[in-house]
Each structure stands twice: as C-alpha cells, then as structure tokens.
C-alpha cells in the first residue's frame, strides 16, 4: 500500500515557491531507488509485503514482516541502501571527473547526501534502526528502542538549535528545520508504538515456532508487586519468555508465561502480578 504523509504536499509547495524544481524530482527519484534497495535486500532475506509512505524528506518503505527480523538481518537491510548510495556517489563522481557532465555531478551529490543522511542515528532513518539493532545484542528490544529514541531526540533538538543559530545570523535553511521537526515527531511516534510491537510479536511467535519447530527461551525473575504492563515491557521479542515470580525474600511464588500477560491484560486490565496469580488460582 502506498500512502502520502500529510506534511508532504505543503512542504513541496513551499520548496517550489522558493524556486526548487528539477532538484526535487532528482532527489525524490534517488530516495525511491534507495527504498527499492531496502525492499529487494529484504526479499533476498525472505521477507515480504510492504507499505510505502511518501514523506517530506523522501520516502519510507515499511516491510510488514520486518519487526520479526533478527538484529543481524535488520542491520543488513538498513545498511544496504545507504552503502549502495555511497557506492553510486563514487561512481558518478568518477564520471564527472572524466566527462564533466552536470547531471553526473548532481547524481554524485544527491546519492552522497542521501547515503550519509540516512546513516544519522535517528528515527525514521536507517541509522536509527542500525543503532537499535546493535544495542539489541546487549539488551532487550524495548531498552534498545528507548536508548535509540533518546539519541534521536537529542539529534533532532540539536538540528533545531542549529537552524535557530543559523537564522540568528540571517542564514535560513528551512529544510534543516523540517528535518529536525520530523525526526522529533517520528521519535515520539516510535515511543508510542513499542508496546503494540511487543504485543503483536507475542502473538506471532506461535506461528514462527510452528514454522521452524523451535524457539529460544528467556527466563526472567520479576517481583510480585510489578504490574502486567511492566512485565510486558521487558519481554524479549525474539525469544519465548518465562517469568519466575519472586516475593520480597526472593522466594519463588509462581511461574507466568508470556502469553498469560496478554490474556491477563485483555481480561482484567493492568493488575499487579500478585493479583493476577490470585485470580488465576480462583479459576483453576
């Protein structure tokens, strides 16, 4: 499915008003090619189905199955397009040096800008996904996502501050402000969707398990006064999670499985684990 972000047309109209024409078309084609590289890399790795969103700063391709990718697969898919842009930039630079064609210089600068820009460690850029996936090797998905959102917010605020500093000296770069605001907006949306990703992943794990015949386990110990959402927030999305419930003396009270968290939230709301265990025992 292809959809257009609501900020796209006002931004394009504004740029046309400022006098940008051919540059917009060239940049947009480079970004579409960039997203196509992501798509074909994902297809090679066995993923399918996509949504293409046209953004003020280009386009974003979201694969429906990409949230199921391992950190290594996510890094490969995320880096494929920026690296390809940089390789193309080197190719067009050599063509420009040898033949001095203006279009080759434009393609060189465009590919270099798109490649390097997408490596910035911020959402919704490729660099943001890469940073999150690298952090996933060290910590759980939720924590990695939270740290990446912080990097993203800091970068967005820094870019906005740079825009205001430049404007103070009468150097106006409206694109810098648009990009900064969009990074901040995307970071906020990413923070909101993380719980839904984890909940959806728990549901998908059964299908992945039936397909492969196995799944890695992760055992966690949790305090009995914690609530169900807190437990859900520390679920590892790539493993089957088993919670050992401990009391104040760190004695084992019970065992809870990850699918029970969803059932508990759906049927009773955000109870404490102690309350959930009591209800479960009553229903036995």
C-alpha positions in Angstrom: 0.0 0.0 0.0 1.2 3.5 -0.9 0.3 6.5 1.3 1.3 10.1 1.4 2.3 11.7 4.6 0.1 14.8 5.4 3.2 17.1 5.5 4.4 16.1 2.1 2.4 18.4 -0.2 2.7 21.6 1.9 6.5 21.1 2.0 6.8 20.5 -1.8 4.6 23.6 -2.5 6.8 25.6 -0.2 10.0 24.4 -2.0 8.5 25.2 -5.4 7.7 28.7 -4.1 11.3 29.1 -3.2 12.4 28.1 -6.7 13.4 24.4 -6.4 12.2 22.3 -9.4 14.5 19.9 -11.1 16.4 19.3 -7.8 13.2 18.0 -6.1 12.5 15.4 -8.9 16.1 14.2 -8.9 16.2 13.9 -5.1 12.9 12.1 -5.0 14.0 9.5 -7.6 17.2 8.9 -5.7 15.2 8.3 -2.5 12.8 6.0 -4.2 15.7 4.0 -5.6 17.2 3.9 -2.1 14.0 2.4 -0.7 13.9 -0.1 -3.6 17.3 -1.4 -2.5 15.9 -1.9 1.1 13.0 -3.8 -0.4 15.0 -6.2 -2.6 17.5 -6.8 0.2 14.6 -7.8 2.5 13.2 -10.1 -0.3 16.5 -11.8 -0.6 16.5 -12.4 3.2 13.0 -13.9 2.9 10.7 -11.0 4.0 7.6 -9.9 2.0 4.8 -7.4 1.9 5.5 -3.6 2.2 3.9 -0.2 2.8 5.4 2.8 1.0 4.9 6.2 2.7 5.8 9.4 0.8 7.4 11.8 3.4 8.5 15.4 3.2 12.1 14.3 3.3 11.7 11.5 0.8 10.0 8.1 1.3 9.9 5.3 3.8 9.4 1.7 3.0 8.0 -0.5 5.8 8.0 -4.2 5.4 5.1 -5.9 7.2 7.3 -8.7 8.5 10.4 -6.6 9.3 9.7 -6.4 13.0 10.3 -10.1 13.1 13.8 -9.7 11.7 16.8 -10.5 13.9 19.2 -7.7 14.8 21.7 -9.0 12.2 19.1 -9.1 9.5 17.8 -5.6 10.4 21.4 -4.2 10.2 21.9 -5.8 6.8 18.6 -4.4 5.4 19.1 -1.0 7.0 22.7 -0.6 5.7 22.1 -2.0 2.2 20.6 1.2 0.7 23.0 3.9 2.3 26.0 1.8 1.3 24.6 1.4 -2.3 24.0 5.2 -2.4 27.6 5.9 -1.4 29.0 3.4 -4.0 26.9 5.1 -6.7 28.1 8.5 -5.5 31.7 7.3 -6.0 30.8 6.0 -9.5 29.1 9.3 -10.5 32.0 11.3 -9.1 34.4 9.4 -11.4 32.2 10.0 -14.3 32.0 13.7 -13.5 35.8 13.9 -13.2 36.3 12.2 -16.6 33.4 13.8 -18.6 32.4 16.9 -16.6 28.7 16.3 -17.2 26.5 18.4 -14.9 23.9 15.6 -14.4 26.6 13.2 -13.1 27.7 15.9 -10.5 24.0 16.2 -9.4 23.7 12.4 -9.1 27.0 12.3 -7.2 25.9 14.9 -4.7 22.4 13.5 -4.4 23.5 9.9 -3.7 26.2 11.0 -1.3 23.7 13.2 0.6 21.0 10.5 0.8 23.5 7.8 1.8 25.2 9.9 4.6 22.0 11.5 5.8 20.3 8.1 6.2 23.2 6.9 8.4 22.3 9.5 11.1 21.4 7.7 14.3 17.8 8.9 14.4 14.3 7.6 13.6 12.9 7.1 11.0 16.3 7.0 9.3 18.3 3.8 8.6 21.0 4.8 11.1 18.3 4.7 13.9 17.4 1.1 13.0 21.1 0.2 12.9 21.8 1.7 16.4 18.8 0.0 17.8 19.8 -3.4 16.4 23.4 -3.1 17.6 22.0 -2.3 21.1 19.8 -5.4 20.9 22.9 -7.5 21.1 23.5 -6.1 24.6 20.0 -5.5 25.9 16.3 -6.2 25.4 14.4 -4.7 22.4 12.4 -2.2 24.5 15.5 -0.8 26.2 17.4 -0.6 22.9 14.5 1.2 21.4 14.3 3.7 24.3 18.0 4.5 24.0 17.7 5.0 20.3 14.8 7.3 20.8 16.9 9.4 23.2 19.7 9.6 20.6 17.1 10.6 18.0 15.5 13.3 20.2 18.9 14.7 21.1 19.9 14.9 17.4 16.5 16.5 16.4 16.9 19.1 19.2 20.5 19.8 18.1 19.4 20.3 14.5 16.6 22.6 15.5 19.1 24.6 17.7 21.5 24.8 14.7 18.7 26.1 12.5 17.8 28.8 15.0 21.5 29.7 15.4 21.9 30.0 11.6 18.7 32.1 11.4 20.1 34.4 14.0 23.0 35.1 11.6 20.5 35.5 8.7 21.3 32.1 7.2 18.0 30.4 6.7 17.7 26.7 5.9 14.1 25.7 6.1 14.9 22.1 5.1 17.0 21.7 8.3 14.1 22.8 10.4 11.7 20.5 8.6 14.1 17.5 9.1 14.6 18.3 12.8 10.9 18.5 13.5 10.2 15.4 11.5 12.9 13.5 13.5 11.3 14.7 16.8 7.8 13.7 15.5 9.0 10.3 14.4 10.8 9.6 17.7 7.6 10.4 19.6 5.5 8.0 17.4 8.2 5.3 17.7 7.9 5.6 21.5 4.1 5.2 21.3 4.2 2.1 19.1 6.7 -0.1 21.1 4.1 -1.7 23.3 2.0 -2.7 20.3 5.1 -4.2 18.6 5.8 -6.4 21.6 2.2 -7.5 22.0 2.0 -8.3 18.3 5.2 -10.2 18.4 4.0 -12.4 21.2 1.0 -13.4 19.0 3.3 -14.0 16.0 5.8 -16.2 18.0 3.4 -19.2 17.8 3.4 -19.1 14.0 7.2 -18.7 14.0 7.5 -21.7 16.4 5.2 -23.9 14.3 7.1 -22.9 11.1 10.7 -23.6 12.5 9.8 -26.2 15.1 11.8 -24.5 17.9 12.3 -21.2 19.6 14.9 -19.9 22.1 13.7 -19.4 25.7 14.5 -16.5 28.1 14.0 -16.8 31.8 13.3 -13.7 33.9 12.7 -13.2 37.6 10.2 -10.5 38.5 8.8 -9.0 41.7 5.2 -10.0 42.6 4.2 -6.3 43.1 5.1 -5.4 39.5 2.1 -4.9 37.1 1.4 -6.8 33.9 2.5 -3.9 31.6 5.8 -3.7 33.4 6.3 -7.4 32.8 5.3 -7.0 29.1 7.8 -4.1 28.7 10.7 -6.4 29.4 9.7 -9.2 27.1 12.4 -10.1 24.6 10.7 -10.1 21.2 12.9 -12.7 19.7 12.5 -15.4 22.4 9.8 -17.1 24.4 9.8 -15.5 27.8 9.1 -17.3 31.1 8.7 -15.3 34.3 9.6 -16.6 37.7 7.6 -14.6 40.3 9.6 -13.8 43.5 8.4 -12.3 46.8 10.3 -9.8 49.0 12.5 -12.6 50.3 13.3 -13.7 46.7 11.4 -16.9 47.2 9.6 -18.4 44.2 5.8 -17.8 44.2 4.8 -18.9 40.8 5.7 -19.2 37.1 4.0 -17.0 34.4 4.3 -17.4 30.7 4.4 -14.5 28.2 1.0 -15.3 26.6 -0.6 -15.1 30.0 0.4 -11.4 30.2 -1.7 -10.7 27.1 -4.7 -12.7 28.4 -4.5 -11.0 31.8 -4.4 -7.5 30.3 -7.3 -8.3 27.9 -9.5 -9.9 30.6 -8.7 -8.0 33.8 -6.7 -4.8 32.9 -3.3 -3.8 34.3 -3.3 -5.8 37.5 -0.3 -6.5 39.7 1.2 -9.9 39.2 0.2 -10.8 42.7 -3.5 -10.0 41.9 -3.3 -11.9 38.6 -1.9 -15.0 40.3 -4.8 -14.9 42.8 -7.4 -14.6 40.1 -5.8 -17.4 38.1 -5.8 -19.7 41.2 -9.5 -19.0 41.8 -10.3 -20.0 38.2 -8.4 -23.3 38.4 
